[in-house]
Structure formats: C-alpha cells, structure tokens
Amino acid sequence: MQLVGIICCYKTIDTTGRRATLLMSMGMVSVGLFLIGLGFMLESGYLTVFAMCFYLFSFGLGLSTMPYTMNSEIYPMEYRGKCVAQSTAVFWVVNFFVSLTFLTLARILGHHNTFFLYTTIVVASSLYFYHEMPETTGLSLNEIQELLAQDESMSVASVRSLGKDATWKDSMDYGSVKNVDSSLDDESDTCSESSPERQGLIVV
C-alpha cells in the first residue's frame, strides 16, 4: 500500500504542489493512526487492518517522499550536502526512537492510547507545517532561496517578479558596462590616431 501511495505522489506532486501534498498526507495519516487506535480500543480486527492499509497508503502519498524532496531544495547550495546528510540522519534516528519506545508505550498506555498519542503528534506537526512551510513547486532553486529569505507574507508571484527584475537589472548593468567599454575603446583609438607619432610629426 505504501508503494501505491508513492506512485500516486510521483504522478501528482508537480500538479498538486509540495505543500498541499504534504499537508494532505499528514491529515490522512492522522486519520489512519486514529482509526488504528480505535480498532484496538474496540478490538475490531477488520477496522485495525483497514486502518493500517489506509495509513501505509497515506504515508506513501507524502510523508515518505516529501522530506527528501524538500530537503534537496530549501538549503543554500554551499551547505546542501551537509544539511541533507544531517536531516537524513535525524530522520532515521527518530524512526529508531519510535521503534525502540513503541512496546514500552504500548505496555504503559495501551495500544489504543499509543496510537492516539501518535495522532496528536501528527496533528500538531501538521499545524506547524501549515503555518511555516512555503510552497516551492515550480520555483527554481534561486527563487526558493529568495522566498525563504524574504518576509513570510511574500507570495510566489512576488518572488518571481523579483527574480525577473533582478535579471533585467543585471542585463541592463551588463549592457551599460559593455557600452562604457566600447566608448573607452573608441576614445582610445581616436587618441591613438590623432597622436603626433601616428601623424609622422616629431615633437622636440
């Protein structure tokens, strides 16, 4: 089921958007975790199995792929390798911690309360990403850096406008420099041609 979710994510990520895909996946994951806890609480095997399949599909739809996708885009070029390595290490350390503590939590809280706790964590994380995560779909790496460097209220269109203005300005500056260089070259040639030596005159 997770593979099916990953395939669906691959087909829709560029049309739906990274932010929307991640938030949708996290919302569905929270529902799946809640239903798993409810299945344990009601001792319903069918509900638990269905909820587990739904959870795996939802996880593959965004949460299993978006961390790698976003981490490859949001960091500055000079720090990207180190930051991606560190974030990947944190990702797997947290996975190990969840696996390490699951049986202890299930013994202390019960299976249903453990999954309700996971549901709460995912919901809280969803609210954080909703307020803090920008949409980066369709932006170049330079535009993403501009987006993260500017005020949070700046829209994607504004960033693209800044990018176009910067490109236009750079081209104008480059053109101005070329014109100045051409003028200097012309003046230099004129001075050389009008010099006494070029005219065959001897200055005493």
N, C-alpha and C positions, 0 to 999 in steps of 0.2 A: 504493500500500500504506500509506503514511503517513496518507492521508486515511481509509482504512478503520480504522486504529488510533485516530485522533482521534474518529471516530464511535462506536467501541466505548467509548472513555473517557468520552465525553459521556453514554452510556447507563448506565454502571456506576459512575461516580465517587462518587455520593452513597450507593450501597448498599455498595460495596466499601470506601470510605474513601480519603482522600487519601494517607495514609502507605502503606497497603497497595498502592494503585495505583502509586505512585512506585517503591516497592521492587520490585514485580513487574516493572515496565517496565525498571528498571535491570538486574535479573537476566536478563531476556530479551535486552536489548541487549548485555550482556556475552557471552552465548552466541552471538548473531549475529555480533559482532565476532570472536570466537574462530573461528567457522566460516568467516568470510571469510578470516582469516589461514590457516586450514587449507586452504582451497580454493586459495589462491595457492601454498602450500607443496607441495601435491600436484598443482598445475597442473590442477585439475579445474574446468572452466568451469561445469558444471552445479551443482556444490556452491557455487561462488562466487556465481552468480546467485541460487540459492535462499537462500543466507545473506544476501545483500543485501536481498532482498524481506522476509525474516524480520526483519532489522534495522530496516528502514523501518517495518514494522508495529509492532514493539516500541517504537520511538522515538515513534511517534504515540500509542501507548497511554498514555503517561505523561510521558516526559521532554520532549515538545514542548509540553505543556499545563500540567503541574503548576507549573513555575516562575512562570508568570503568575498561576495560581490562588492559590498560597501567598503570593506577594508582595503580593497585594491584601488579604490577611487578617492577616498577622503583625505589621505595623508599626503603631505608635500613630497615631491619626487625624491629629494635628498634623504628623507627619513622613511620612505615607504617600506623598504626591505626590512628594517629593524622593527618598525611598528606592526607590520603584518605578522612577523615572526612572534612578537610578544603577544599580540591579540590571539593568535592561534594557540599559543601555549596556555594562555589564560582560559580559553575555550575548553581545552581538553582537561586542564586541572579542575575546572568547575564540574565537568562531566564526571570525572573520577570522584570528586567530593560527593556529588549526588548519589552515585552508585554506592559509595562507601557508607553513607549515612541512611540509605533507604530502609534497610532491615531494622536498624535501631529506631528510626522514627515510626516504622510500622508497628514495632513492638510496644513503643511507649504511647503513641497516639492512636494506633489502629490504622488499618489500611485506608479506610474511607477518609479519615481526618488527614492522613498524609497527602492524599491526592487533593483534598480541599486546600491544604496549605500550598501545594504546588500551583493550584488555580489562582490563589491570592497573589502569589509571586508574579505569575504571568500577567495578571490584570494590572498590577502595579507597574510592571515593566512596560506594558502597552501604553499606559497613560504617560509615562516618561517619554517614550519614543514619539507619541503623538504630539507632544509639546516641543520636543527638541530636535527631532530628525527632519532634515530638509529633503526635498525631492531632487534627485540628481539625474533622473532619466533624461536622455537627450542632450546633456551638457558635456562639453569637453572637460578634460582634467583641469585646464586653466580656469574655465568658468566655475567649476566646483570649488576651486581654491578661492576665487572671488566671492562666491556665495557664502562660504564659511568664514571669510574674513570680514564681510560686511555685516550690517545690522540684521538681526533675525527677521525683521519685518520686510526685508528686501525680497522682491519676487524674482522668479526665474527670468521673466521678461526684462526686468531691470538689469540683472546681471548680464544678460545677453546684449542689452543696449550698451552697457559699459564696455563690454568686450569689443563691440563694433566701433564705439567711439575711440577706444584705445588704439584699435587697428588703424582707423582713419587718421588719427593724430600721428601715429608712428609713421604712416606713409607720407603724410604731409611734411613731417620733420625731415624724413629721409629725402623727400623731393627738394626741400629748401636747402639742405646740405649739398645736394647734387648741383643745384643752381648756383650756390655760392662758390663751390669748387670750380664750376665751369667758368664763372665770371673771373675768378682769380687766375685761371689758366689763360683766358683771353687777354687779361691785363698784362700777364707776364709775357705772353707772346708779343703784344703790342710794344711793350717797353723794350724787349729784345730787338725787335725790328727797327725801332727808332733810335737805338743806341748808336753813338758815333762809330764804334768799331764796325757795326753791321753796314754803315753807310760808307765805309772806307776813309773816314776822317781821322786825323791824328791830333790828339789833344796834348798840348805841351804844358 
